[in-house]
Every structure is written in C-alpha cells, then in structure tokens.
Amino acid sequence: MRRLMDKRQLRGKVQTRDLGSGPGDAVDVYLPESRRRLRFQLSTVDYRAWRGAADELGADVDDVDWIFASDGPITQQILGRRGYCLRVRCETVGGERRVHIGAEARDRTVAWTPLEDCALTPAQRPAKRRAVAIASMPQVRAAVVDPAELRRVRGLVAQLKSAMPGLGKVARKPVTRALSRAEAWLAHQEGAELPAQQRRKLANQTPDFVAERLKHAISAAQNDLAMAQWLERKETEQRRSTERTPLKQPAWQQPKGPVEDPVERLTRQLIAVAAQGRTIPAILLDAGRARPDLQQRMEALDRHIPHDVPVLSALAVGADGGPVPFFRDILKAAGLAVPRTDEALVKIWHREQERAHAAYANPPKELPPRLAPQAG
C-alpha cells in the first residue's frame, strides 16, 4: 500500500493494527488531503466490533472505506446496502507476497485487480464485475444549489432524526456527527455566518456528497436498531419459553414429564448463534438471566470434545469484549492445552469462533485448523 501511495504521489499514513489475533489483523490507511480512511480488515470481526471500529475510524474524517478479507454477516450487510463490497486477497507466488483488490457484486462474483494497478481517485465507485478503483468522495466546488437538492437533503436529515430514538450511546455518536455536518451545510447554503475555515470546507461539498453521507448514517442507524430489536426479541422469546410453567399443583397432580437439560438448552442457543455467523454477549445467554452455574454448564458443553468439533463456548463474549473470564477453564475441560499469555488466548478464542461459524454454516465450510493442541 505504501508503494502504491508513493507511485500515485499521495500523502498519507499506513499503520498495521493488532486487534487481538496478531499484528496483521488490520491495516489502516489515512489520506489527510481527502479526509478519508481505508481499513483493510484481514481478520474476522463481529457486528459490535465493526460498529465500534467504524465510529473510532470516522471520528476525524469524512468517510471510511472498508476492505474485507473474509466473508461474513458484515460483508453481506454492506453488499445488500451498497450493491457491492470491497474485498482484499493476499497470496504468495514464488516467495513474493501479492495483494489483489476486488469488488464483490450482489451475485457474489468478485472481479480481482492487482493492488499496484488500482488507483485512489475522486468520485469513483466500483462497477459491477469490473476492476475497482478505491473510492474517495468528490470535492467539487458547488455553485448555486438547486432548491430541489436542498429539499432532498432536508428530507434525509428528518429521516435520520427519526431514527435516533432507541439508539444506544455508542450508536448515537455517528448519527449526531452526521446531523451536525448536514445542518452546517444547510446553514451555509442559506447564508449563515460561519467561520472562514468551515465555509471553505462546506463550499467544496456537493449535494450528492452530503446526501450520500446522510444515507450511510441512516443505514447504519437502521442496522443498529434492527440488531437491538432482534436481540430484544430473542431474549423475550427465550424468557417466555423457559418461564412458561403451569400453576403450582399438589405434588400428586404434577406431571412427571422430562425436565430440559440446561446444558442442552445452552448448546442449542450457541449453535443458533454460530449458524448466523455471530457471537453473543455472555449476559444474554439463557435469556439474560444471571446463573451462577454458567461456567460449569459451559465446561460441561465442551468437555472432551473431538478434534473436529469447535469450542462453542468461544462464541460467548465477556463484559470487556473479550473471552469470558473462565475461558482457560473451558479449554482445560475440553482437553486442550491452556496458553500462558492473554495474547495467545485471544488468538485461540477467535480461531474457535471461526471454526464454529464454519461448522454450522449453511452449507458447512471447511474448518480452519485448531490453534490449541491437545493437552499432554
């Protein structure tokens, strides 16, 4: 990437990121002249981690382009929203590392282009089944804006405001930022007195640029709302199914039907999570009810599993966003070697998530190799 920027005479910064699996989890490219960032996401990422990273990367730029190495719910979400998704593929040929950039279309086909043949150009979007130029937003000085365009932007602002109720604190931040930028642009078009530096910046923003940014914010807000509603609905369904018990009767009248095994219930829940390519906060297991025996049930779930079976408990996310505090005990119960360092533990945790997603995908995919060896 550094060579490509030098070749195109672009000023910027390239930085590798360690997100828990290793120093090659992601590569961030900052282009200050176009106020844009590129995130090459080389490791897998769940929805919450993606939204958090998107907020962080977009804090001081106008937009962020994501280029993904692996397929998953996030890439499918972007594909459905934009009609394309940027992909990156790395391969070694004759000892030389080669990087290709691709544009995945709705029909799941990907047209690949060597990175050195790509260009970072303004106002370009990757076309379907064509080689892709990494996009950056247009920076064209606007003349008098058509009143219809102003009405379109105001309509999008109103739509974004209507999406704010129900958003959490983290999800509201990018929405508030997008609204502030759009309202400043509208004020500038209406002749409001603004600082000279802000006026120069706003004068270069076209109605299409402002509208596109608002659409991205609306789509992100709707996705956050949908995810929150989905989690709430699932939690309610699980609570109703587990709490739907008959009125207390005398012991001799009570049916003696089988009682559901709590380990089996937990197993079914985690398999459903794996089939959707997701992770789940540990607090939401068993419909969000605190259970002191959660560790014992998770250890029982993964106890002495065969080598080709993933550790399903890896799909549970602790309060700090990492593995549950007792994940080492789960690995020990599974008959696997327990790593000494937290860094190695997180790598194993991510790999077992990948294995679970692959095992329960429809159709199932080939499982990546396990990182934790069998305990001696």
N, C-alpha and C positions, 0 to 999 in steps of 0.2 A: 504494500500500500504506500509506503514511503517513497519507493521508486516511482510509482505512478504519479504521485503528487509532485515530485521533482520534475518528472517528464512534462507534466502539464503546467509547471510553474505555478503551483498552488501553495499558498502559505497555510500551515496548519500543524496540528499535533496528533501523533499516533501513540496510543498507550494500550498495553495489554492489561487485562484485568483478571484477578483471581477471585471467583465468586464462591469458592468453597471446594471446588473439584480440582483446582490446579491453576497455574498462571496463564494457561491458554484457554480459559473459559470464555473470554470475550475480548474483542479488540475495539476500542473506541477511537474514532477519528473526529477531530474538532476542526471546522472550517470557519474561522472568525469573520472572513470577508462576507460570507453569505449567511452568517449566523445560523449554522446548521451543524448537526452531529450525525455521524453514521455509527451504528452499533452492529458489529459483526458478532452475533450470538452463536458461539460454537458449541456450547453445552446446552443441555435441555433446561427449560425454565417453565415453572408453573404460572398460572394466571396472576396470582397476587405478587409474585416476584417480578413478573413482567410489568405490571402496572406501577409498582414501586420504582423500578428502574426507569420507566418512561417518565415518571414525574421528576426524578432526580436529574436525568439527562436533559430534560426540556426546561429546566429552571431558568437558564440564562441564554437560550437560543430560541429561534422562531419555529423550528421543527426538527424532528428526529426521524431518520430513516433506519429501519430495522432490516438486517440481512441475516437470515437464519440458516443454520447448517442442518438441523434435523426437523422432521415433520412433527406436528402435534396439534392440540386444540388451539394454540395461539396462532399458528400459521394459517389454520383453516378459518379462524375468525377474521384475520386480515384479508385472506383471499376472498371471503364472502363479502367483506365490506368494500374493498377497493377493486376487486376483479383481478388482482394479481398479487403476488407476494415475492419479494426479493429473496434469493437463495444464494448460498456460497458453498462451494465444494472444493476440498483440498485433496490432492493426490500426489504421490511420489513417483516420478518417472526417471529411471536411470540415476537415482540418487539426488535428483533435483525436485524441490517442492514446487508444485504448480497450483495456482488458485484460479477457479472459474466462478463467474457471477452469472446467475440465471434469473429469468422471470418466469415464475410458475403461473400458468393460466388456470381458469376455472375447470378446464377438463383434465387438470392435474399434469399436463405436459409441461416440461421445462426446457427452454432454449438456453444453452450454456455458451458463454463467451469468455475467453481468457481475460483475466484481470487487466493485463497490460494493453488489451485492445479496447478497454472501456474508457469512457470519458465522464468527467463530472461537469455537466453543462446545465445552464439555466433553462427552466420551463420545459423540461423533457420528462415524460413519463414512459415507463417501459411498455412497448406494444405487445399484444398477444402473439406468442410464437415468434418473437424476434429477439435479437441480441439486445441487451439492456444497457442504457446509459444511466448511471446512478443519478437520481433526480435531485435538483435543488429548486427552491421556489423562485418565481420570477421576481426581478427587481426593476420594474419599468416605471418611469415617472408618469403619474396619472395626470391627465388634463381634466377638463370638467367632467364630472361623473354623471352618467345618465340617472335621472330620478328613479327609474325602474330598478337600477342596480342598488341604489340606496334602500329602496323598499325591500329588496331581496335580503340585504344584509340585516336590516332591522327585523325582518321575519325570522331569520336564523338566530339572532340574539334572543328574541322572545322564546323561540323553541328551546334554546339552551337553558334559559332561566327556568322554564317549566320542568326541565329535567333535574334541577338541583334538589328539590325536596326528596328526602330518602337517601341521599348520598352520604357516605361516611366522611370523616375528616380528611383522610388521605385522598379520596376520590374528588372532593370538592376543590382541592387546591388547583389542579389544572383547569377546571371549569371556571373558577374565579379569575384565573390569569387570562384565559381566552376571552372572557366577557370584558375584562378591563381593557384589553388590547383593541377589541372590536369597538367598544364605546368610545375610546380615544380616537380611533379612525373616523367614526361618525362625527364626533365633535369637531375634528379637523376639517372635514368636508363641509360642515355647517359654519365654518369661520370662527371657531372658538379660539381664544388666546391661549397658546401653548408654548412651552419652552422651545427655543430655536432648534436645539438638537432633536427634540421629539418631532417637531414639524418636518425637519428634513427626512427623518426616518419614515414618517407616515406618508409623505408625498410620494415615496417610491413604492408604496403598496397599492396594487390594483384591486378592484372589487373582487375579482376572481381569487386573488391571493387571500383576502380577508374571509371570503365565503368558504374557501377550501379549509382554512384553519378552523372555522366555526363548525363545519361539518365533521371534521376529525374529532373535535371536542364533544359534539353531540353524540357521535357514535360511541366514543369511549365512555361517556356518562351512561348511555343506554346499556352498554355491556356490563358496566359495574352494577347498575340497578338490576339487570337480569340475573347476574350471578348472585347478588344478595337475596333476591326473591327466590331463586332456585334453592339456595341453602336453607332459607327460612321454611320453604315449602317441604323440603325433605325432612328437616328437623321436626316439623309439625306432624308429617305422616308417620315418622318413626315413633314419635311420642304417643300418638293415638294408637298405633298398632301394639305398642308394649304396655300401654296403660288401660287398654280396653278389657277390663276384667269384670266378672259378674258381681252382684251384691253379695255380701258375706252371708253364707248359709250355714246351718248346722253341719258339723263335720260329716254326719252320716248321709247328708244330701249333696255334698260337694262332689262334682265329677272327678274321677281319678285319671284324667287324660294326661298325656305326657307333657312335661314342662320343657320349654325350649332351652337348649343348651346355650348359655351366654357366649361361649367360645364360638359356636356355630353362627350365632347371630352376628358377632363381630367379624367373622370370616366373610359372611355374605356381604356385609357392608363394605369391607375393604375390596372385595372382588368387584363390586359395582363401581367403586371409585377408580380402580385400575382399568376397568373396561372403558371408562370415559377419559383416560389419559390424564387424570388429575391426582392431586394429593388432597388431604383433608386435615384441618386443624384437629389435634387430639381432643380438644374441648368439645368438638361436635360429635365425637363417637358416642354411640348409644343415645342419640337424640340430645346430646349436650348435657346429659345428667352426670354429675360427678360420681364416679365409682372408685372406691379405694382399692378395688382389686383389678384395676385396668392393667397394671404391669403384669400381674400373674396371668391374666387372660391372654395378653399379647405374647407372653413367653410360651404359654400352652399352645397358642395358634401356630407358632413357628418352630415348635420343639422337634429337633432331629429331622428336619425336612430333607428330602432327597436333593442331590446336587443340581438337578434341573428344575427345581421349584424355587421361585423367588421368595424373598422375605417380605411378606405382605405388610408387616408392621412398619416397614420403611415408608409407607405411604402416609403415615401419621406425622404431622408437623407439630413441634413443640411451641411453647409460647414465645420463644425468641426467634422463631422462623427456621430453626434447625431441627435435628432429630430430637425425639423425646429424650428426657434426661437419662432414662434407663435403657437406651438403645444398645449399650455394650452388654447388658444382661440378656437382652433378646438374642444378640449374636451368639453369646455363650450357650443359651438354651438351644439354639439352632444347630449347635455342634460346629460352629465356625470359630476361627481364630479371632481374638479380640485385639484390635490395633491399639498401639500405645499412645499415639498422638491424636488430637482432635481433628487435625487436617486429614489424616488417613481415614478417620471415622466418617467424616462428611463425604469423602470420595466414595466409600463403600455404601453409604446411605443413598447417595444419588444413583449409583450403579444399580442398587436393588430396586429403586423406583423405575429405572429404565427397563429392568428385567420384568417387573410386574406389568408395566404398560404393554410390553411386547407379548407377554404370555396371554393376556386377556384381551388383546386387540381383536377386532373382527374384520378380516381373518387374523389369526395369530401370526406374529412375526418371529423371526429368529432371535433368540435371546442373546444379548451380549455376554461375554464371559464374566464369571463372578470374580470380584477382586479379593474377597476374603477367603483364604484357603480353609480346608477342614482343620479343625483343632487336632493337635497331635496327641 
